């Protein structure tokens, strides 16, 4: 991955997304549904108007909003991060982007329907870094991306 054609608009996209998540976390403490609505509206606006949108010009012309499931407060899950985990690096070959490395840096522990659950949290070793919490569920490939989220 080389230098983007316009690194400044890409940096602005990343900053805008980071600010969106920061605002949503703050509002969600007292008004989770309002935070969810703000997230949707702001993300739709970014996809519709930002120079770094992943949408093609044809997709932008037809764009109304991103698809979301209806708000369900039972799926608002707060996890505890366990950072005392063995670090393990995984490599994933992506046809268009080459090999990416992900290192497990934590485990998110939480409950679903009263049952303990956990997901590994990874640091992305390339593409500017960042935390990544991948998962698959019953909706994977049935209304959401098949590879998980």
C-alpha positions in Angstrom: 0.0 0.0 0.0 1.6 3.3 -1.1 0.8 6.9 -0.5 -2.9 7.7 -1.1 -3.6 10.1 -4.0 -4.9 12.7 -1.5 -3.5 11.9 2.0 -5.1 15.0 3.5 -8.6 14.1 2.7 -7.9 10.6 3.9 -6.6 12.0 7.1 -9.7 14.1 7.4 -11.9 11.0 6.8 -10.1 9.1 9.6 -10.4 12.1 11.9 -14.1 12.5 11.1 -14.8 8.8 11.9 -12.7 9.0 15.1 -14.7 12.1 16.2 -18.0 10.3 15.3 -17.1 7.3 17.5 -16.0 9.6 20.4 -19.2 11.5 20.3 -21.3 8.4 20.1 -19.6 6.9 23.1 -20.2 10.0 25.1 -23.9 10.4 24.2 -24.5 6.6 24.6 -23.7 6.8 28.3 -27.1 8.5 28.9 -29.0 8.3 25.6 -28.0 5.2 23.7 -30.8 5.4 21.1 -30.0 9.1 20.4 -26.3 8.1 20.0 -27.3 5.3 17.5 -29.4 7.8 15.5 -26.5 10.3 15.4 -24.1 7.6 14.3 -26.4 6.6 11.4 -27.0 10.2 10.3 -23.4 11.2 10.5 -22.1 8.1 8.8 -24.7 8.5 6.0 -23.5 12.1 5.6 -19.9 11.1 5.3 -20.7 8.4 2.7 -22.8 10.8 0.7 -20.5 13.9 0.8 -16.9 13.2 1.8 -14.2 13.1 -0.9 -12.9 9.8 0.5 -16.2 8.0 0.4 -15.9 4.4 -0.6 -18.9 4.9 -2.9 -18.5 5.3 -6.7 -20.0 8.3 -8.4 -22.9 6.1 -9.5 -23.5 4.8 -6.0 -23.4 8.4 -4.6 -26.0 9.5 -7.1 -28.4 6.7 -6.0 -27.4 6.9 -2.3 -30.2 7.3 0.2 -28.8 5.8 3.4 -26.7 2.8 4.5 -28.8 -0.3 5.6 -29.1 -0.9 9.3 -31.0 -3.2 11.5 -33.6 -1.5 13.7 -32.4 -0.3 17.0 -32.6 -3.0 19.7 -31.4 -1.9 23.2 -30.8 -5.5 24.2 -27.9 -5.6 21.8 -26.1 -2.7 23.4 -23.3 -4.6 25.0 -20.6 -3.1 27.3 -17.5 -5.3 27.6 -14.6 -5.3 29.9 -11.2 -5.4 28.2 -8.7 -8.0 29.5 -5.3 -6.8 28.3 -3.4 -9.6 30.0 -3.6 -12.0 27.2 -0.9 -13.9 25.2 -0.1 -11.9 22.1 -0.3 -13.8 19.0 0.0 -12.5 15.4 -2.1 -13.8 12.6 -1.4 -13.1 8.9 -4.2 -12.8 6.4 -3.7 -12.8 2.7 -6.0 -10.3 1.0 -6.1 -10.6 -2.8 -6.2 -6.9 -3.6 -4.0 -5.7 -0.7 -1.5 -8.4 0.0 -0.7 -9.8 3.4 -2.0 -8.1 6.6 -0.9 -9.0 10.1 -3.1 -8.7 13.1 -1.8 -9.1 16.7 -4.2 -10.1 19.5 -3.8 -7.4 22.2 -6.9 -8.0 24.4 -10.0 -10.0 24.9 -13.4 -8.2 25.3 -15.5 -10.1 27.9 -19.2 -9.6 28.2 -22.5 -11.4 28.6 -25.2 -12.2 26.1 -28.5 -13.4 27.5 -26.9 -14.0 30.8 -24.2 -16.2 29.3 -20.5 -15.3 29.3 -19.0 -14.5 25.9 -15.7 -13.0 24.6 -14.1 -11.7 21.5 -10.5 -11.2 20.7 -9.3 -7.6 20.0 -6.5 -7.2 17.5 -4.0 -4.5 16.5 -3.8 -4.1 12.8 -0.1 -4.1 12.0 -0.5 -2.4 8.6 -2.7 0.2 7.0 -2.0 2.9 9.7 -2.7 0.5 12.6 -5.8 0.6 14.7 -7.8 -1.8 16.9 -10.0 -4.4 15.2 -12.7 -6.5 16.8 -13.9 -9.0 14.2 -16.9 -11.3 14.6 -19.4 -13.3 12.7 -22.9 -13.9 13.8 -26.2 -15.4 12.4 -26.6 -12.4 10.2 -23.2 -12.8 8.4 -23.9 -13.4 4.8 -27.7 -13.0 5.5 -28.0 -9.2 5.3 -24.5 -8.3 6.4 -21.1 -8.9 4.9 -20.4 -12.6 4.7 -16.9 -12.4 6.0 -18.0 -11.0 9.3 -17.5 -7.6 10.8 
